[in-house]
Amino acid sequence: MYAPERQQEILRLAQESGRVDVLSLAEEFQVTAETVRRDLKALDRAGLLRRVHGGAIPVGRLDFEPDLAERDAVAADEKDRIAQAALAELPADGNVIIDAGTTTARLAAAVPVDAALTVVTHALPVAARLADHPGIALHLVGGRVRHRTRAAVDAWALGAYAEISADVVFLATNGFSPDCGLTTPDLAEAAVKRAVVKAARRVVLLADSGKFGQRHFARFGDLTDVDLLITDTGLSPDDARSIESRGTEVVRA
């Protein structure tokens, strides 16, 4: 396959799925990762794709939002390691907010059955994973439930979080970077995420490295709002140091 043919196919795949990653494309086309990076660079220069950490997204698709099952299947091993590392941040007999997200849902699934906590969440998948824990006082925040994320948003959710002061929030995001901050495709989701950050004394961001450098439509905070970022080893040591230089601790699980 010639380079122009391969680039056309890469563009088609990106438009269908909303993003492409270097390693998957290299395997798909049986070429080196460096060849794929050159293809992405050419498509970026042509204004057809925008390069992000580890891959690219179509231009004009900053609001693209895959459904929950599709997102849960991405970087599954990394998300499990992040969730396991996050267990160390659970306060003994404290109270926490668990945000809506596939990695935060894995944290909820990993919480020991005998844990003694107060948990507040607006995410149905998180609540479902904790509902049978006898030692957990579970508070489910209501509102309009978005189909793609199974999370409550709008005025009811915002009002509830305005009345809460939690020890820690386990936050999720679709994209993060020192320059663009924390972003997500939906404005209503962004508003709730902004509210949960304000509702907690400590902010722990759970985000796999594939989200580093991604930028989405709705911005809800800065990395400087985050006390601790738990990610995976796909985030380079240099990028981790850059984030830490701005005051956020980084754990690469």
N, C-alpha and C positions, 0 to 999 in steps of 0.2 A: 504493500500500500504506500503510495506516495504521500509526502507531507501534506499537501493541500487536501487530499482525500481524508487523511486521518484527522486533520483539523476540522473539516466539515462534520465528521462523525462526532468528534468531541463536542462541538457546538450543539449538535442535535441532542446528545446525551445530557448536556448541561441544561438545555431548555426543557427537556422532559422531566428531569429529576430535581432541578433547582440548584444543583451544585455538582461538581466532579472533583475527585481527589487524585493526586498524582500517582499513588501506588496502585490504585484500582485500574487507572487508565493504562499504566505500564503493563500490567498483567493482561488486560483486555487486548491490547494491540501487540503484545510480545516485543516491546521495545524497552529501552532503559528509562529510568525516572528522569534523567537529564534530557532525553529526547522529548518527553512529555512536557517538561518545564519550558523547553524552547517553543513547543507548540502553543502552550498557554500564554507565553510572552508575546508571540506573534498575534494571537487572538486578542490579547489585551491591547496591544498597540493599534489594532484595527478597530477597537472600540466595541467588540462583540462580546467579550467576557471581561470580568474584573477579577484579577488575581487576589486570592486570600491565602492565609496560612494553610499550606498543604494542598491547595487546589485552586478552584475558581468558581464563580457564580455568574450567571448571565447578567448583562447590563440591564438595569431597569427592574431587577427582581429582588430589590432589597426588602420587599414585603412578602417574599415567598415563605410559606410556612408548611412544611410537610405534616402529615397527620401523626398522631401519637405513636402508633405501631411502627411506622417507618423511622421515626426519630429514635425510638427505643432500641432499634436494631443496630444503630450506628454506634461504633466504638463501645460495644457492650462490655468487653473485658476491662477497658479503661474506666468505664463508669462503675463497675463493680469494685475496682481497686480504690477509686475515689470515695465511694460509699463506705468501704471498710475503714479507710483513714479518717473519715469524718466522725466515726463512732467515738473517737477519742475526744471530740469537742462537745459531746453531750454533757450537760451539767448534771451532777448528782442531785436528784430531787428538785431539779429546777424546772423552768418553763421555756419552751422553745416554739418558734414558728418554723414550719416547713413549707417552703414555697412550692408552686407547681413546676414540675419538670421531670424529665425521665431519670436524671441522676439523683435528684432529691427523692423520687419514688423508690429508687434502689436503696437509698439510705433508710427510708421507712421500713422496707422489707428486711433490712439487716438489724434493726433495733431488737435487742434481746427481749424475749417474751416476759422476762421477770423485771424489765426496766421500770423504774418509778419516775414518771415525768408528767408534766402537763404539756400537751402538744396542741397547738392551734394551727389549722391549715384551711385553705380554701380550695384544695385540690382533692377531687374525689379519689384518684388512685392512691394518694397518700393515706387518706382516711380509711380506705378499704383495707390497707395493709396493717393498720394499727388498731382497728376496731375490736380485735379479739385479745388485745394485751390487757390483762386484768389490772396491772399496775399503772396504766396510762390513763390520765384524765384527758379525754379527747374532745376538743372543741372544733366543730365544723362551721366555718364562716360561710354564710349564704350569699346569694346574688344570682345574676344571670350566668348560666353555665355555658362556656364556649365549647362547641363540639370538638374542635381540634385539640384542645388541651385538657378537657374535662375539669376546667377550673372556673370558679366563680369570680365574676368581675362586676364592675359598676358600683352604684351608690351604696348598696347594702354592704358589700365587701369593704369598701373604703371607710364607711362609717364604723364598722366593727374594729378594724385595725387602728382607727384613731383613738380607741378606748383601751388599747393594750400596751403594756410595757413588758417585753420579754427579755430573758437573759441573752438569748442568741437567736438569730434567724439563719437558717440554711437556705441560701439564695440560689436560684437558677438563672441562666441567661442563654440567649441564642448566639450572642457574640460579645467579645470583650477585647479591648486593646487600650494601651495607655493614651492614645490619641482620641479615639472615638468613644471610649468609656464602655458602658453596659447598654446593650441594645436588644430589642425583640421586635418581631414584625407587627404587633398589634398595639394600638394606643391604649386600649382598655386594660390589656395585660400589663403594659408599662406602668399605668397609674397604680395598679395594685402592688406591683413590685416596688415602686417608689414608696408606697405606704408601709410595706413590711420592713423596709430598710429603716424608716423613721421609728417603727414600733419596737425596735430591738436595740439593746445596748452594745451588742457585738454582732458583726456581720461576717458570716463565713460563706464564701462563694464556692459552689461546686460546679466545675466546668472542665470538660475534657479539652485537650490541647487543640483539637480540630476547630474549636470555636474562636481560638485566638486569631485576631486580625479580621474576623468577620464583622460586618457592619449591617445593621438592619434599620428599618424605617423609624422605629420609636425608641428614643433614648431615655433611659430611666435613672442614670447615675454615672458616677465616675469610679474608676478603680480605687481612687483615694477614699471612697466611701466604704471600701472593703477592708476589714481587719486581717482576714486570712483567706487566701486563695488555695484551694486544694484542687490540683489538676494531675496530669499524668506526665510521664517522662518524655512524651512527645514535645512538650514545651522545652525549648532549648535552654541551657544554663544562662546564655546571654540574655534571652528574653525574660527569664525569671529574675535575673539581677536588675534588669531595667524596671520591672514592676516593683521589686523590693526597694529600689532607690527612691520611689515615690511614697514609701511608707507602708506598703502592703506586704505582709509575710506570705511566702509562697512555699507550699509543700508539693513535691512532685512524687506521687504515689506509683 
